[in-house]
Amino acid sequence: MAALATGELIPSERAPTSFQRKVPGGGGGSRLAVLPGTRPSVRHGQLLLSSGVPSLDCVLGGGLAVGTLLLIEEDIYGIYSNLLFKHFLAEGIISGHNLFIASANEEPADILKELPSPFLNTSVSAVEEAAATMKGKQDSQESMKIAWRYQNIPKLEVTQMTTSKFGHYFDLSKSLAAELIQNVEWHGFFLPEETTLCPDINSCNMAFGYTRLLHSIQKVIYQKGFDGSIPQKKERNVLRIGIQSLGSVLWGDDICCSENPQNIHSLTRFLYALRSLLRTSFSAGIITIPSHLIQNKAIMERVTNLSDMVVGLESFIGSVRETNPLYKDYHGLIHIMPDLPRL
């Protein structure tokens, strides 16, 4: 209600009540700008993006937060870690995000060609709606079979709450359409090509591959509008950074060859610098690392501490569990660090 000079009260739609909170920018919207393919976390308010595996998103607390780093400890043969890596990139293409793909043994263009194709109309919300419809039909049929005195007893369930257009399911038997890849801006880093272009660069007491990779990521973040500390004229987007088998011999590091490597802090220096870049940018990263090959466990502990979330993969291929009847319906185990998440 708004008061006139005569003391008369008339209704006014513009006058805020004592229960209304003013939000910068007006409109009563959220202070957190929602970017394509993201959703705000109900737990800590950060923007989340899907890892490409909806069930893993639930384990990670709803998804991967923008500005954070997910570390994947590879299984022995690198089969399942490679699948998670490709799902993360494929989800980025479906969501319209920009990609940065780094590898020391595969060309980024070849990795893109092998990304899985999404199932038609199978976002997480669509699948859950279909499941809810099916469950409703089953419940209606079961209610006819249950005695009337048990019919109104409530059922306790734990459901996965999701929003629309967040997370997809993928078909591993089909590759992503070339038209979808062409519509997304992506940047590649192939270490053998970088060695040819600039073989003598070395800085910050890091291996050559780490130095070149860090410079390339910095260039994309600062020049392509992903720096969160600088106002941008164009619409914001998210940069998904995927680094394959970091720490292997192909990166010029010897942590997988010796318990006392020549530069024991090379990898940790790179991760420390990378995390500082992620914290101030609209980007999120996933790194796979052959942890089973790193002989010095102290190095692996530092790498783990420098990651926001850590997921370890254990494959049953070639192990005694492959023939164990207890695991006949499973292909492996996924290990989540006990102090997850660390944001």
N, C-alpha and C positions, 0 to 999 in steps of 0.2 A: 504494500500500500504506500502511496506517496501523498504527502500533506501539501495543501495549497495554503496561500497566505491567509485565507479566511478561516482556516482551521478545518475546512471540509476535507474528508478523506475520499479519494477516488482510487479505483484499482489501477495498477500499473504493471505491465509485463516486464519492464526493464529494471525495476527496482529489485535488487537482490535481497533474499531473506537472510536471516542470521545463520541458516544452515548451508548456504551456498559458499563454495570455495572458489576464489578467483584463480584462473589458470593462465599463465603467460600465453599470449597469442589469441585469447578469446575462444569462443566456440565451445567451451566446456570440455575440450578433448583432453587426451592424455599428454603429459609433458614429454613422454618418450615417443620419438618418431619411429613408427613401424616401417621397416624397409621390406621390399618384396622378398617372399620366402622366409620371413622371420616372424617371431611372436614374442611378446614380453613374458618373462618368467613370473609366475605368481609367487615364487619363493623369494627372489632377491631383486626383481625388477629389471634385470639385464635382458637384452635382446638375445633370443635363442635362434639357432638355425639347425636344421636336421642333419644328422650324420649320414643319412641315406639308408639307415636301418632303423625302422620305427621302434623295434624292441630294444635296441641299444639306446635310443633316445630316452626311453623310460628309465633305463638303468643310470643314465648320466644326469637324471634330474629334469628331463624334459627336452634335452638337446644340448648342443655345444654353444656356449655363450660367445658372442662377438667380442673379440679382443683376447681370446684365450687359446691355449695350445693343447691338443690331444695327442698323447703319445701311444702308439700301438707297438707293443713288443711282439715281434714276428714269431710265428710258429716255425718249426725247424725247416720245413720245405717252402715256407713263404706263400702257401696257397691261400689261406684264409685272410691273412693280413693284406694280401694283394686285392682280394675281393672287397674288403672294407675300404681300402684306398680308392678303388674304382667306384664304389657306391657313393662315397663322399663327393667325388667329382661329378658323377652323373646327376646327383641330387642338385648340385650347383647349376648345371645346365638347365634342368627342368625348372628351377626357381629363377632363372635369368641372372644369376650371379656371375661376376667375373672370376676367372680362374688363373692361378699361377701354378704350373706343374714343373717340378724339378726332379731330375733323375740322373744317375751316373751310368746306367746301363741300358735304358730304353729311351728312345726319342719321344718327347711329349706328344708329337703328332700321332705316333703309333699307339700311345696309351689312350688317346681320345677315341681312336677308331675301335678300340676294344671295350669301351664302356657299355654296360648293360642297358637295355631298352626298358622303359617303364611299361607296366601293364596299363591298358586303356582304362580310364575312369577308376583308378585304384589308388587314390590318395588315401591317407589314413582315415580321414573322416568318412569317405565313401565306403570303405571296408567296414568300419564300425557301424555305420548306419545299416548296411546289409546284414551284419551279424546281429544287430539289435532287432531287426525285422524278423529274421529267422528264429531268434530266441523267443520273440513274442508269440510266434506261431507254435513253437514247441511248448511254451508255458501254457497256452490255451488248451493244447491237447492233453498235457499232463494234469491240468487242473480238473479235467473230467475224470481222471483215474484216481485222484487223491480223495480220501475221505473228507466229508464236508467240514469236520471239526479241525482239520489241519490246513485247510485251504487258505485261511487268512493269516497264517504265521509268516512274519516277514523273513526274507532271505538276505543274508549278509553276503555282499560281494564287493570286490575291489575292481574298479574299472579304470581304464586308462583315458584320462581326459585330454582331448586334443582339440585344436581349432582347424578350420577348413584350410585347405591348400598348404598344409605343413606336413612334409614327409610323404614319401611314395614307396611303392613296392616295385621291384625290378625283375625282369625276366633274363636270367643268365644265359639262356639259349639264343638270345637275339641281341644284336648290337644296336647302339643308338643311331638314329637316322642322321645322315650327314647334314640334312637341312637344319636340324636343331643345333648342331655344332657350329654351323656357319653363322647363326644368329647371335652367338655369344662371343664376347671378347675374351680371349685367353692369351696368356703369356707363357712361353716355355723356356726352360733352362736345361740344356743338355751339356753335362760337364766336359765330354771330349771336345765339343765345339768351342767351349769357353777356353780350354787349354790352348787350342790353336790360335785363338784371337789374341790372348794375352798370357803368355806362359810364365812371366817373371813376377807377377804381382804377389805381394805378401805383406800382410799387415796384422796388427793386433795379436801377434803370436798365434795365429790360427793357420790351419792347413789351407793350401791354395784353394781347394774346392769350396771350403766354408766361406772364405773371404769373398770369392767371386759371387757365390750364392747370396750372401748378405747384401752386397752392393746391388745386385739385380732386384732383390725384394724391395730395398729402399727406393730404388728408382721408380718402380711401379707404384708404390704407395704414395710417394710425393708428387709424381708427375701425372698420375691418373685420377687424382681426386679422392683418395682414400684416407688422407691425413685428417683425423678428427679435430686437431687443434687449429686448423685453418678453415674459415668459412668458404664454402664452395657455391659457385653460381649455379651449377647444374644439379640435377636430382641425385641424391646419394644412392650408392649401391654397396654391395658387400663383396669383398675379395676373399675367395677361398684359396688357401695356400696348401698345396700337397707336396710333400717331400718324400721320396721313395728311398728306403734302405740307407738312411743316413748313418754314418759311422762305419760303413763297410770299407774294405780296402780300396774300392774304386774311387772313393772320395779323397784319397791321398792320406788317410789316417791309418795308423798302425795299432789302434786299440784292440783290433780283433786278431792281431798276430802276436802280441807280446803282453805279458803281465806288467811290464814296465816300459810303456811306449815312450817314444822320443819326446812328444809333447803331450803330456798327460791331461792338460787343461784345454786343449784345442777345441774339443766338442762342447764342453761346458761353457766356454767363452762365447761360442756361436749361439748357443741356446739362450744365454743371458741377454745377448744383444737382440735376438729375435723376439723374445718376450717383451722387451721394452718397445719394440716397433709395434707389436700387436696391441699393446695396452693403449696406445694413442692413435689407433687407426680403426677404420671400419673393416676389419678383416678377422679371420679365424684360420688356424692352421691345424693340419694333421700330419704327423711324422711317423713313419714306420722305421724301426731300428732292429737290427739282428742282435737282440740282447743275449741270446744263447751263445754267441761267438765272442762277446766281450769278456776277456779273461780276468781283468781287474774289476772285482765287484764294487770297489769304492767308486769307480767311474760311473758305473750303472746307477748307484745310489744318488750321485750328484745329478745325473741326467733325469732321474725320476723326480727329484726335488725341484728341478727347474721346469717341470711340466705341470700344467694345471689339472689334468686328468690323465690317468694311466690305465690302459687296458692291455692285459697280457693274453695271448692266444696259445693254446696247447692243442695240437693235432694228435689224433689217435693213430695216424698212419705210421706203421712200423713199430708201434709200441705194444706192450702186453695188453693194454686196454682195448686194442682193436678187436681182440678175440674174447674179451670178457663179456659174458652174457648180460651183466648189469648195464653195459654201455652199448648194447646192440642197436639201439635207436638213435645214437648220437655219433657225431663225427669229431668232437673235441670238447674242450672246456674253455671258458672265458673267465679270466681272473680280473677283478676290479680291486684297485688299491684301497685299503681299508679307510684311508683318510680322504677319500673322494667325496665331494669336490673340493678343490683348493682354489677358491676364487678371490 
